[in-house]
């Protein structure tokens, strides 16, 4: 499951095995100042559709396992 944590203000990935993980801690090459704000969807292959923000600008992105 993916989504947005209102407590942390970031996107998250959750599984029964690992619990809640901040998507920002899982992305290797996140540009400076960019934050994964929301996890919108995940498929069976583990690809995550997310929303990233940088200042007041937002963009969609695909996170690959």
Helices and strands as residue ranges (DSSP letters): E 2-5, E 10-15, E 19-22, G 23-25, E 35-42, E 48-54, E 57-63
